[in-house]
Amino acid sequence: MFKFKKPNQHGVWSMIVVPIAFGIAASGFTFLHVLLYIGVLAAYFMSDQVFFYLKKRKKDIGYIYTASIFALIVLISFIPIVLYRNDTFWIFLLMLPLSFINAYFAKKKNERAFTNDLIAVIIFCLFGIISTLLNTAISNIQTWLPVFIISFMYFFGTILYVKTMIREKKSTKYKWSSWIYHLCIVIVGFVISPLVMVMYIPSLIRSIVLYGKKIKIMHVGLIEIANSVFVLVVGSMYLH
């Protein structure tokens, strides 16, 4: 009756962990952060089942049944957050139309589209804002905005980099977009803080040095996990 599609988007794990962790670094930890992580993880599993169902020609309702279980976990996790911090409701609400865009790309079997990746990055970075708002007011822009900005800058660069390593290996457009973008965020990082500049330097190096190399997809993922850990540590130091 129940069907479960094992997620294969390995890059999502860093997008789940990093923005919320940045929010904790910026405003402090509360037990609700545990619920937030559980809810985000459940939301990812839920959407993955729904998207898989949508893009299959032969529909199997078992994936929707499984998605409904994860949806219940999402509600149980997120409702206490909204009740405790009413401001987060509007952030959650903003995610709904963005999620529908992701569903559209899944329906069209075009989940690797640049726009789809961009929407996913925005959604996960919004969770960073929610993480920050658990211990600060939405009017405290100087606390939650940097969490969103440095998360988005990193993951947007990751979109470009992964494209050049896997699906757009021969695209000069993506190659130069990736190289120029990563150079720019290092410069912008220096303007924000030398620590932020240091945070983005490995991303610049790997985007240039690894380009054109024959590297297995698994190894690309492992390198990105290591880079994400570095970004997490240095970024948290800056935000703390």
N, C-alpha and C positions, 0 to 999 in steps of 0.2 A: 504493500500500500504506500508506504513512505519511500521516497527515492532521495538519494543525496549525491549531489555532484561535487566532487572534491575540487576545491579552488586551485587554480594553476597560475594565478597572477601573483608571483612571488614578491614583486615590488610593492604590493599593497601593504605588506606587513610593516615596512618602515613608515608608510604613510599613516598607518594606524597608531604606531608607537610615538613617532617624533613630535607631531604637533601637540598632542595632549601632554607629553612630557615637557615640552617647552612652556605650556600653560602652567604646569606645576612649578617649574623653575621660576616663572615670572611672578606668581601670586601665592604659592604655597600649596601644600597637599591637604586634602580632606578625603574622608571615606567615600564621598560621592565620586571621586575620581575612579575608584574601583568600579562603581556602577557604570561610569561613563565608558571605561574600557570594555566592560562586558557588553554594554549596549552597542558600541561601535562594532565590535567583533561579530555580534549577533546580526547587526544590520548588514554587514558585509556578506555573511553566509546567506542571509535571507535574500538579498538582492542577487547574489550569484545564482541561487536556485531559480529565481523568477526570470532572470535574463536567459539562463540556459533553456528554460521552458519556452520562452518567447521565440528564440531563434531556431528551435527544432521544428521541422516540418510535421513530424509525427509527435503530437503533444502527449505528454505523460503527466497526468494530474498529480501523481505522487510527488513531483517536485514542488508543486504548490502546497500540498499538505505539509511537506517539510518546511517550506518557507513560512507557513502560518505558525509553526512552533517557534521559529526564530523571531517572528513578528511579536509574539507574546513576550518573549524574553526582552525584546527591544522596549516594549511598553513598560514592563516591570522595572527596567533599568532607567529609562528616561523620565518617567512620570515623577519620581521623587526629586529629580534634578530640576524639572520645571517648577514644581511646587516650592522648592527651596529657593530657587533663583528664577523669578518670573521673566527676567530679561532674556533668558536663554530660549524662551518659547519662540521668539521672532527669528532666532538663528535656525532653530529646527524647522520652522515654517519655510524659510528661504531655501532649505535643502530639498523640499518636495519637488518644485518645478525642475530643479537641477537633476534630481534623480529620474524624473520622467524623460529628460533628454538622454540620459544614459540608457534608459529602457528602449527608447526609440532606436538608438544605434545598435542595441542588442537585437532588436526585432529585424533590423536591416542587415544583420550579420556583419556589422562594420565596427566592432568594438575596438579595433586598433586605430581608428581614426584619430587624428590629432585633436580635434575638438572634443571628442569623447574623453580622451586622456586629460585634457585641460579641465573639463567639468569635474572629473573625479578628483583631481588635485585640489580644486576649489572647495569641494565638499569636505575633504579630509582636513584641509587647513581651517575651515570653519569650526571643526571640532576643537581645534586649538584655541579658538576664541571662547568657545563654551567652557573649555577647561580653565581658562583664565578667569572667566566670570564667576566661577564657583567660589572665588575668594576676593573678588573685587567688583565694583559697580561698572555698568556699561559706560557710564560717563567718564571713567578712568581710561580714556583712549590711549594715553601714553604707555599703559601696561599691556593691553590686549592687542593693539595694532602691530607692535613689533613682532609679536608671536606669529601673527598671520603673515606679515611681510617676509620675515626670514625663512619661514617654512615654505611659502609659495615660491620664493626666489630659488630655493634649492630644488624643489620638486619639479618646477618648470624646466630647469636645466636638465634634470634627469630624463624628462620626456624627450628632449632633443638628443641627449647622449645615447639613450637606448635605441632611438630610431636609427642613429648612425651605426650602431653595432649589430642590429638584427635585421630590421625590415627595410631600411633605407641606406644600406651599405654603400651603394654607388651614387647616392644623391649628393651632388656638390652643394645644393641648396641647404640641405640639413647639416652638412659638414660645416659650412661657413656660419650658418645660424648658430650651431652649437658652440663653435670656437669663439665667435664674437660675443655671444651672450655670456659665456662663462668668464671671458675677460672683463666684460662690463660689470658682472656682479662682484668680481674681486675688487674693482675700482670703487663701485658703490659701497661695498662692504667696508673699505678703508675710510670712506666718508662717514659712514655710520659709526664704526669703531674698528680699530686695528684687529680686535679679536674676531669680529665678523669677517674681516678680510681673510684672516688665517683659516676660518671655518670653510671658506669657499675655494681656497687654493688647491686642495687635492682634487676637487671636482674639475677645475681647469686643467690640471695636469693629466688626469685620466682621459678627459675628452680629446686631448691632442695626442698624447703618447699612445693610447690604445686604438686610435682610429686606424682602420685598415688592417688591423691584426686579426688573424684567424683564431678567435677565442670562442670556446664552447659557451652556449647560452647559460649553462649552469655556472660557469666560471665568471661570466659577466654579472650574474646575480650575486655571487659570493663577494666579488669586488665591490659591488654596490652596497651590500650589507655592511662591509667594513667601512666604507665611506660614510654610510648613514650613522654608524656608531660614532665616528669622529665628529660628524656634524652635530649629533645629539649632545655629546660631551662639551664641545666648545661652545655651541649655541646656548646650552644651559648655563654655562659659566657667564656668558654675556648677559643673559636675561635675569640671572639671580640677583 
